[in-house]
Amino acid sequence: MSIPAFFSSRSRFQRSNYLLILWLCLCALLGWSFDRYLAIFLTAVGFFIHQCLLVLGVCRLDMQWFVSTMTRGPSDKKQILLTFDDGPDPVITPAILDILSEHDVKAVFFCIGERARAHPEIVKRIVKEGHTLGHHSDTHPMWINLYTLPKLRDEIERGKDTLSELAGKDLRLYRPPVGLTNPRVRPVVEALGLRVIGWSMRSLDTRNEPIPAILGRLERQLHPGGIALFHDTLPDAPALLRRWLTRLHERGYTCIKPDEWLG
C-alpha cells in the first residue's frame, strides 16, 4: 500500500497521532542540535494543540475526527433533509407523521431501540409511509463515550437489530447519541456496516425555548444541502414542524426525499 493510500484509509484522529509523533521527533532533533528550551516549548505546544483537537473531535461530529460522517448534502439546489431523533413517542411521533403526510414530505427518523420495542406499531408506520429509518443506539446512554469497545458494540448492535427486524430490512444509518464519538466508534460502525449521519442545522429544540426563537436559529443556519435536526418527543414539536415547513416554503426551499441523498 502506498503512503498516500495508507493515510487516506486512516481517520483524522489517527493521522493527527502520526503528525504528533513526527512533531515530537523534530522537537527532539531541535533540542539535541540547537536549543533545548525551545524544543521543550514546541513539544508542549504540539501536545496542547493535539489535545484541543481531541476534545473538539469528541463533541463536534462535523469535524469527522474519529469516523467519516455525512453532515450535509449537495448544495446545488435549495433543498434540505429533515431528521428526527429520540423517538418513537406514542403521542408526538404520530402527530409529526400526520403533518409530514399533509405536506407530502419525507424524513429520516433516528429511533432508539428500547422505545421502538415499546411502540413497534409506530416504527412500522414510519416505514409504511415511505420515511427512512435510522437508529440512535439502543438506550441513548448519556455516558456512551465511556463505554468499552465490547459494551459499545453491544449497545449499537442491539438497537440496529431491533429496528432492522421492525423495518423488515437491514438498517444502515446511525446517528450517535448527542453526536459524541471517540476512537472506538469507527471500528464498531464499520463492523456493523453502518453509515454515520450528522447534521448542519441544529434546532436545539430540547432547550424548551419559544418556537419563534427556534425558528430564528434555524433560519440563520439555513443553507442548500442542509441536514436539519429535530426531536419527535417534545410537546411543541408538531407546532414547530408546521411553522418550519411554512417558513421553508416562503424561502423557496423544499425537503428532499432521503433516498435521493442517502441511497
Contacts in CASP RR format, 6 or more apart in sequence:
PFRMAT RR
TARGET T0000
AUTHOR 0000-0000-0000
METHOD contacts of the structure
MODEL  1
MSIPAFFSSRSRFQRSNYLLILWLCLCALLGWSFDRYLAIFLTAVGFFIH
QCLLVLGVCRLDMQWFVSTMTRGPSDKKQILLTFDDGPDPVITPAILDIL
SEHDVKAVFFCIGERARAHPEIVKRIVKEGHTLGHHSDTHPMWINLYTLP
KLRDEIERGKDTLSELAGKDLRLYRPPVGLTNPRVRPVVEALGLRVIGWS
MRSLDTRNEPIPAILGRLERQLHPGGIALFHDTLPDAPALLRRWLTRLHE
RGYTCIKPDEWLG
1 9 0 8 1.000
7 15 0 8 1.000
7 18 0 8 1.000
10 18 0 8 1.000
11 64 0 8 1.000
11 65 0 8 1.000
11 66 0 8 1.000
11 67 0 8 1.000
11 68 0 8 1.000
11 183 0 8 1.000
11 186 0 8 1.000
12 63 0 8 1.000
12 64 0 8 1.000
12 65 0 8 1.000
12 66 0 8 1.000
13 54 0 8 1.000
13 57 0 8 1.000
13 65 0 8 1.000
13 66 0 8 1.000
13 183 0 8 1.000
16 50 0 8 1.000
16 53 0 8 1.000
16 54 0 8 1.000
16 65 0 8 1.000
17 50 0 8 1.000
20 46 0 8 1.000
20 47 0 8 1.000
20 50 0 8 1.000
23 42 0 8 1.000
23 43 0 8 1.000
23 46 0 8 1.000
24 43 0 8 1.000
27 39 0 8 1.000
27 40 0 8 1.000
27 42 0 8 1.000
27 43 0 8 1.000
28 39 0 8 1.000
30 38 0 8 1.000
30 39 0 8 1.000
30 42 0 8 1.000
31 38 0 8 1.000
31 39 0 8 1.000
32 39 0 8 1.000
53 65 0 8 1.000
54 65 0 8 1.000
56 63 0 8 1.000
56 65 0 8 1.000
57 63 0 8 1.000
57 65 0 8 1.000
57 66 0 8 1.000
57 181 0 8 1.000
58 65 0 8 1.000
58 66 0 8 1.000
58 145 0 8 1.000
58 180 0 8 1.000
58 181 0 8 1.000
58 182 0 8 1.000
59 179 0 8 1.000
59 180 0 8 1.000
61 69 0 8 1.000
61 71 0 8 1.000
61 176 0 8 1.000
61 179 0 8 1.000
61 180 0 8 1.000
61 181 0 8 1.000
61 196 0 8 1.000
61 198 0 8 1.000
61 199 0 8 1.000
62 69 0 8 1.000
62 71 0 8 1.000
62 198 0 8 1.000
62 200 0 8 1.000
64 71 0 8 1.000
65 181 0 8 1.000
66 181 0 8 1.000
66 182 0 8 1.000
66 183 0 8 1.000
66 185 0 8 1.000
66 186 0 8 1.000
67 181 0 8 1.000
67 185 0 8 1.000
67 186 0 8 1.000
67 189 0 8 1.000
67 196 0 8 1.000
68 196 0 8 1.000
69 181 0 8 1.000
69 196 0 8 1.000
69 197 0 8 1.000
69 198 0 8 1.000
70 195 0 8 1.000
70 196 0 8 1.000
70 197 0 8 1.000
70 198 0 8 1.000
70 227 0 8 1.000
70 261 0 8 1.000
70 262 0 8 1.000
71 197 0 8 1.000
71 198 0 8 1.000
71 199 0 8 1.000
71 200 0 8 1.000
71 227 0 8 1.000
72 200 0 8 1.000
72 223 0 8 1.000
72 225 0 8 1.000
72 226 0 8 1.000
72 227 0 8 1.000
73 81 0 8 1.000
73 225 0 8 1.000
73 226 0 8 1.000
73 227 0 8 1.000
73 261 0 8 1.000
74 224 0 8 1.000
74 225 0 8 1.000
74 261 0 8 1.000
75 223 0 8 1.000
75 224 0 8 1.000
75 225 0 8 1.000
76 224 0 8 1.000
77 224 0 8 1.000
77 225 0 8 1.000
78 224 0 8 1.000
78 251 0 8 1.000
78 252 0 8 1.000
78 253 0 8 1.000
78 254 0 8 1.000
79 224 0 8 1.000
79 225 0 8 1.000
79 253 0 8 1.000
79 254 0 8 1.000
79 255 0 8 1.000
79 256 0 8 1.000
80 201 0 8 1.000
80 222 0 8 1.000
80 224 0 8 1.000
80 225 0 8 1.000
80 226 0 8 1.000
80 227 0 8 1.000
80 228 0 8 1.000
80 248 0 8 1.000
80 253 0 8 1.000
80 255 0 8 1.000
80 256 0 8 1.000
81 107 0 8 1.000
81 108 0 8 1.000
81 225 0 8 1.000
81 226 0 8 1.000
81 227 0 8 1.000
81 228 0 8 1.000
81 255 0 8 1.000
81 256 0 8 1.000
81 258 0 8 1.000
81 261 0 8 1.000
82 100 0 8 1.000
82 105 0 8 1.000
82 106 0 8 1.000
82 107 0 8 1.000
82 108 0 8 1.000
82 228 0 8 1.000
82 230 0 8 1.000
82 255 0 8 1.000
83 107 0 8 1.000
83 108 0 8 1.000
83 109 0 8 1.000
83 110 0 8 1.000
83 175 0 8 1.000
83 197 0 8 1.000
83 199 0 8 1.000
83 227 0 8 1.000
83 228 0 8 1.000
83 229 0 8 1.000
83 230 0 8 1.000
84 93 0 8 1.000
84 96 0 8 1.000
84 107 0 8 1.000
84 108 0 8 1.000
84 109 0 8 1.000
84 110 0 8 1.000
84 230 0 8 1.000
84 231 0 8 1.000
84 232 0 8 1.000
85 110 0 8 1.000
85 136 0 8 1.000
85 175 0 8 1.000
85 229 0 8 1.000
85 230 0 8 1.000
85 231 0 8 1.000
85 232 0 8 1.000
86 110 0 8 1.000
86 112 0 8 1.000
86 115 0 8 1.000
86 136 0 8 1.000
86 140 0 8 1.000
86 231 0 8 1.000
86 232 0 8 1.000
86 233 0 8 1.000
87 93 0 8 1.000
87 109 0 8 1.000
87 110 0 8 1.000
87 111 0 8 1.000
87 112 0 8 1.000
87 115 0 8 1.000
87 116 0 8 1.000
87 136 0 8 1.000
87 231 0 8 1.000
87 232 0 8 1.000
87 233 0 8 1.000
88 109 0 8 1.000
88 111 0 8 1.000
88 115 0 8 1.000
88 116 0 8 1.000
88 119 0 8 1.000
88 122 0 8 1.000
88 123 0 8 1.000
88 126 0 8 1.000
88 232 0 8 1.000
89 115 0 8 1.000
89 119 0 8 1.000
89 122 0 8 1.000
89 232 0 8 1.000
89 233 0 8 1.000
90 119 0 8 1.000
90 122 0 8 1.000
92 232 0 8 1.000
92 233 0 8 1.000
92 234 0 8 1.000
92 235 0 8 1.000
92 237 0 8 1.000
92 238 0 8 1.000
93 109 0 8 1.000
93 119 0 8 1.000
93 122 0 8 1.000
93 126 0 8 1.000
93 232 0 8 1.000
93 233 0 8 1.000
94 122 0 8 1.000
94 125 0 8 1.000
95 237 0 8 1.000
95 238 0 8 1.000
96 232 0 8 1.000
96 237 0 8 1.000
96 238 0 8 1.000
96 241 0 8 1.000
97 125 0 8 1.000
97 126 0 8 1.000
97 129 0 8 1.000
97 131 0 8 1.000
98 238 0 8 1.000
99 238 0 8 1.000
99 241 0 8 1.000
99 242 0 8 1.000
99 245 0 8 1.000
100 106 0 8 1.000
100 107 0 8 1.000
100 129 0 8 1.000
100 131 0 8 1.000
100 241 0 8 1.000
101 129 0 8 1.000
103 245 0 8 1.000
103 255 0 8 1.000
105 245 0 8 1.000
105 255 0 8 1.000
106 130 0 8 1.000
106 131 0 8 1.000
106 132 0 8 1.000
106 255 0 8 1.000
106 257 0 8 1.000
106 258 0 8 1.000
107 131 0 8 1.000
107 132 0 8 1.000
107 255 0 8 1.000
107 258 0 8 1.000
108 131 0 8 1.000
108 132 0 8 1.000
108 133 0 8 1.000
108 134 0 8 1.000
108 173 0 8 1.000
108 197 0 8 1.000
108 258 0 8 1.000
108 262 0 8 1.000
109 126 0 8 1.000
109 131 0 8 1.000
109 132 0 8 1.000
109 133 0 8 1.000
109 134 0 8 1.000
109 232 0 8 1.000
110 134 0 8 1.000
110 135 0 8 1.000
110 136 0 8 1.000
110 173 0 8 1.000
110 174 0 8 1.000
110 175 0 8 1.000
110 197 0 8 1.000
111 123 0 8 1.000
111 126 0 8 1.000
111 133 0 8 1.000
111 134 0 8 1.000
111 135 0 8 1.000
111 136 0 8 1.000
111 163 0 8 1.000
112 135 0 8 1.000
112 136 0 8 1.000
112 137 0 8 1.000
112 138 0 8 1.000
112 139 0 8 1.000
112 140 0 8 1.000
112 159 0 8 1.000
113 135 0 8 1.000
113 136 0 8 1.000
113 137 0 8 1.000
113 138 0 8 1.000
113 139 0 8 1.000
113 158 0 8 1.000
113 159 0 8 1.000
113 162 0 8 1.000
113 163 0 8 1.000
114 138 0 8 1.000
114 139 0 8 1.000
114 162 0 8 1.000
116 123 0 8 1.000
116 159 0 8 1.000
116 162 0 8 1.000
116 163 0 8 1.000
116 166 0 8 1.000
117 162 0 8 1.000
120 166 0 8 1.000
123 133 0 8 1.000
123 163 0 8 1.000
123 166 0 8 1.000
123 167 0 8 1.000
124 166 0 8 1.000
126 133 0 8 1.000
127 133 0 8 1.000
127 166 0 8 1.000
127 167 0 8 1.000
127 168 0 8 1.000
131 258 0 8 1.000
132 173 0 8 1.000
132 258 0 8 1.000
132 259 0 8 1.000
132 262 0 8 1.000
133 163 0 8 1.000
133 166 0 8 1.000
133 167 0 8 1.000
133 171 0 8 1.000
133 173 0 8 1.000
134 163 0 8 1.000
134 171 0 8 1.000
134 173 0 8 1.000
134 174 0 8 1.000
134 175 0 8 1.000
134 197 0 8 1.000
135 156 0 8 1.000
135 159 0 8 1.000
135 160 0 8 1.000
135 162 0 8 1.000
135 163 0 8 1.000
135 171 0 8 1.000
135 173 0 8 1.000
135 174 0 8 1.000
135 175 0 8 1.000
136 174 0 8 1.000
136 175 0 8 1.000
136 177 0 8 1.000
137 144 0 8 1.000
137 155 0 8 1.000
137 156 0 8 1.000
137 159 0 8 1.000
137 176 0 8 1.000
137 177 0 8 1.000
138 155 0 8 1.000
138 156 0 8 1.000
138 158 0 8 1.000
138 159 0 8 1.000
138 162 0 8 1.000
139 155 0 8 1.000
140 177 0 8 1.000
141 147 0 8 1.000
141 155 0 8 1.000
141 177 0 8 1.000
142 177 0 8 1.000
142 178 0 8 1.000
144 152 0 8 1.000
144 155 0 8 1.000
144 176 0 8 1.000
144 177 0 8 1.000
144 178 0 8 1.000
144 180 0 8 1.000
145 180 0 8 1.000
145 181 0 8 1.000
145 182 0 8 1.000
147 155 0 8 1.000
147 184 0 8 1.000
148 184 0 8 1.000
149 184 0 8 1.000
149 187 0 8 1.000
149 188 0 8 1.000
152 184 0 8 1.000
152 185 0 8 1.000
152 188 0 8 1.000
153 188 0 8 1.000
153 191 0 8 1.000
153 192 0 8 1.000
156 174 0 8 1.000
156 188 0 8 1.000
156 189 0 8 1.000
156 192 0 8 1.000
156 194 0 8 1.000
157 192 0 8 1.000
160 171 0 8 1.000
160 174 0 8 1.000
160 192 0 8 1.000
160 194 0 8 1.000
163 171 0 8 1.000
164 170 0 8 1.000
164 171 0 8 1.000
171 194 0 8 1.000
172 193 0 8 1.000
172 194 0 8 1.000
172 195 0 8 1.000
173 194 0 8 1.000
173 195 0 8 1.000
173 197 0 8 1.000
173 262 0 8 1.000
174 189 0 8 1.000
174 192 0 8 1.000
174 194 0 8 1.000
174 195 0 8 1.000
174 196 0 8 1.000
174 197 0 8 1.000
175 196 0 8 1.000
175 197 0 8 1.000
175 198 0 8 1.000
176 185 0 8 1.000
176 196 0 8 1.000
179 198 0 8 1.000
181 196 0 8 1.000
185 196 0 8 1.000
189 195 0 8 1.000
189 196 0 8 1.000
195 262 0 8 1.000
197 227 0 8 1.000
197 262 0 8 1.000
198 227 0 8 1.000
198 229 0 8 1.000
199 226 0 8 1.000
199 227 0 8 1.000
199 228 0 8 1.000
199 229 0 8 1.000
200 221 0 8 1.000
200 223 0 8 1.000
200 225 0 8 1.000
200 226 0 8 1.000
200 227 0 8 1.000
201 218 0 8 1.000
201 221 0 8 1.000
201 222 0 8 1.000
201 223 0 8 1.000
201 226 0 8 1.000
201 227 0 8 1.000
201 228 0 8 1.000
201 229 0 8 1.000
202 217 0 8 1.000
202 221 0 8 1.000
202 229 0 8 1.000
203 214 0 8 1.000
203 217 0 8 1.000
203 218 0 8 1.000
203 228 0 8 1.000
203 229 0 8 1.000
203 230 0 8 1.000
203 231 0 8 1.000
203 240 0 8 1.000
204 214 0 8 1.000
204 217 0 8 1.000
205 214 0 8 1.000
205 230 0 8 1.000
205 231 0 8 1.000
205 234 0 8 1.000
205 236 0 8 1.000
205 237 0 8 1.000
205 240 0 8 1.000
206 231 0 8 1.000
206 234 0 8 1.000
208 234 0 8 1.000
208 236 0 8 1.000
211 236 0 8 1.000
211 239 0 8 1.000
211 240 0 8 1.000
211 243 0 8 1.000
214 240 0 8 1.000
215 240 0 8 1.000
215 243 0 8 1.000
215 244 0 8 1.000
215 247 0 8 1.000
218 228 0 8 1.000
218 244 0 8 1.000
218 247 0 8 1.000
219 247 0 8 1.000
219 251 0 8 1.000
222 251 0 8 1.000
222 253 0 8 1.000
225 256 0 8 1.000
228 244 0 8 1.000
230 237 0 8 1.000
230 240 0 8 1.000
230 241 0 8 1.000
231 237 0 8 1.000
234 240 0 8 1.000
245 255 0 8 1.000
248 254 0 8 1.000
248 255 0 8 1.000
END
